């Protein structure tokens, strides 16, 4: 079975904010600040809801029988529509098990709304058995189906009070975790034009997610100890071949 562990990074959808709030002749930064303020008035948090987020990168680890690949979709210059299209095209091509950390609570809802905004078709993703009978019992949309495995949700027993952060669980397992980085920095980095840094950070989140998934596959019996170690070594070898600074730092921090 193909697997695709992925993560997204987002910024405020300032174009959407302009439409919703009738804003003209002000900068994206000022639009975003108004959006944050309105959100804080509602929830005491500036974190915007999924439909007001815009995707700047999707990073993924793809494992098939033939390959192991870690990358960010598109290029630093790709617009959102291209990135989201590439994501759903990958589902059409590989029909992978999607693996996320809080993907059901954030990543997939954002992708759903952005596909809607851009009119991006994704029939495989939305199928619940109409086109493929197997998808009736195991599809991407049902919370309790493993075709999308939200590890945060599954490991907590679907109990919100037991949710844990990706960073803490990764570190508990001897993985690098976020290595001092945070998604809270993305808007500032984006305004500074630091798209490559955002993509690199997102790739390490995807790696942490994938490696936690391997450990989960071990404890549920889909991998034995030897196979699990082989899969981890496959990942290490792939990172060595890439020989990129952020991946080398990840390797060095991986216990």
N, C-alpha and C positions, 0 to 999 in steps of 0.2 A: 504494500500500500504506500503510495506517495504521501509525503507529509510536507507541509509548508508552515513553518513557524514564522510569524511576522509581527511587526509593530508599526505604528504610525506616529508621526509627529505633526502637530497642527498649530495654526495661528488663528487669530480672529478672522472671520469672514467679513472683512470691512465693506466689501461690495454689498453683501447682504444687509449689513448694518445700515448702510446708507438708504437702502430701499425701505427697510422696516421703520426707520425713525425719521425719514425725510431729511437726511443730512446732505448738504451740498457745500462746495467751496471750502472744505477743510481737509486736512491731511489724514492719511490712513491712521497715523498714530493718535490723532485726536478722536477719530471715529472709534477706534478701539477703546480709548479711555472712557468714552461715553457708554460703550457697550459694557465695559467692566463695572462702571458705576451703577448702571441700571440693574445689572445682575446682582451686585452687592446689596442693593436696596431690597431685592426679592429674597435673597438666600443667605446673606452675610458672608458670601464667598464670591470672588471674582471669576471663578471657573465657569466658563461659558457652556451652555448645553450643546449637545451634539449637532443640532441643526445650525448652530452659529459658528461652527469650526470649519476651517479650510485646511486641507491636507497639503503639506509641503514635502513630505517624503513617506514612502512605504518601504521598509527594509525587511528582508526575508532570508530565511534559511530553507532551502529546498533539498529534500532528500528523496531520491528515487533509487531504483535498483541500479541504475547506471552512474549516478553522480551525486555529489554533495556540493552545493553552491551557496555562498553567502554574498549578498549584494543589495543595493538599493535600486529600486525600479526607475528606469529612465536615466536621465543625466541631471546634473545640477541646474541645467537650464530648462528642463521639462516643465510644462505647465501642469496644473492639477488634473485637467481632463486626461492628458496622456498618462499620468501616473495611475489614476484610478482605472482607466481603460486597460492598462497593462496588467493590473492586479486581477481584474475579472477575466481577462483573456487567459491568464495562467490557470484559473479555475476551470475554464472551458477545456483547456488543453490537457491538464494533468488530473483533474478531479481529486485533488489531494485532501487528506485530513488537514483541516486548518487548526493550528495550535496557537493559542494566545494566552496572555495574562490580562484578565479583565477585558477581553475582546468582546464579550457579550454585553458588557456594561458601557463600553466606550468605542473601541475601534470599529466594530462592525456597524453600529448605529451611525457613526460618522460616515463610513463608506456608503451606507445605504442612502443617506441624505445627499451626499455628493454625487452619487450615480444618478439620483433623481434630478438634481440641479442640471447636470450635464447631459441627461438623456442617454446614459450608457447601458446598452443591453447586457444582461447577464443571466440567460435562461437556466444554465446549469446551477448557478448559485440559488436561484429562486425556486427551483423545482422541489415540490413536496410530494412527488409521486405521480404527477400528471403525465410526465414524459418518460420517467424511469420508475418502475414499480419499487425498486430497491430504495428509492429516496423517500418512499412513504414511511419507512421504518428507520431511516437513518439519513437525515438531511442536514443542511447547514443552518436551518432556521430554528429548529427545536432545541430548547435549552438543554434537554436531557439526552440528546443524541451526540455521539462522539465524532461525527463527521466534522463538526466544529467542537474542539475540545478547549474550553476556557479553563485553564489549569487553576486559576484562582477560585473559580466557582466550584469546580469538582473537588479540589483538595479541602475546601472549607465545608464540604458536605452541603453545599448550596445554602449556607447560613451566613448572612451578611455580617453578623457580629464576629464571625471567625475569619473574615477576609484578612489576608496578609499581603504585604508589599512584595513585589518582584525582587527588589533589592535585598530585603532581609532574608527571604527564602533562599535566594541564590547564594548569599554569603554563608548561610547555615550549611549549605551543601559543598562548600569549598570553592564556589564559583566566584568570579570577580565582582558580580553585582554591577552597580552603576559607577563605581570608581570615582565618587565625588561629583558626578554629573547629575542633572535633574531636568525633567521635562519643563520645569518652571522657567528654565533659562532660554527656552526655544524662541519665544517672541522677541526677546532682546537680541539674540543671535541673528534672527531673521532680519530684523531692522538694520543690523550691521552688515548684512550681506554674507553671513557666515553659513551658507547652505551646506558646504562640504562638511563642516563640523557637526551640523545637525544630522546629516546622513550617517556620519561615522558613529555618532552617539546612538542613533536608532539601530544601527547594525549590531552594536553590542547588546542592546536590549533584546533583539531577536535571537542572538546567540544564547544569552542567559535563558530565555524562554525555551529554546530548543533543548538545551542540556537538562533543564528541569524535566522536560517531557521525556527524555531518555530515562531518567531516574524513575519517573512514574511508570514507564513501560516495564522497567525492571521489577518494581514492587507488585505490579499486577500480573506478572508472569509472562508477558509477551517477549521479554528478553531474559536470558539467563545471565549469570555474572560474566561469563566469557564474551557473550555477544554484546553486552552493555559496554564492556571495556573496549571491544573492537570498534563500536560506534563512536565512543569518545575519542579513540585514537584516529579514526577517520576524520573527525572534526579538527583535531589538532593538526593533522597533516595538511588539511585544506587551508588552515590559517597560515601555516608556515609557507605554503606555496604562494599565497597572496602577498606575503611580506610587506604588509602595510603597517604604518606606525600604530594606528589604533588597535589593529588586530594583534600585533606583536605585544602591545601592552596588555591586552586581554590574556594572551597566552602566558605572559610572565606572572600575572596575578592569579591564574588558574592553578589551584593547589593540586 
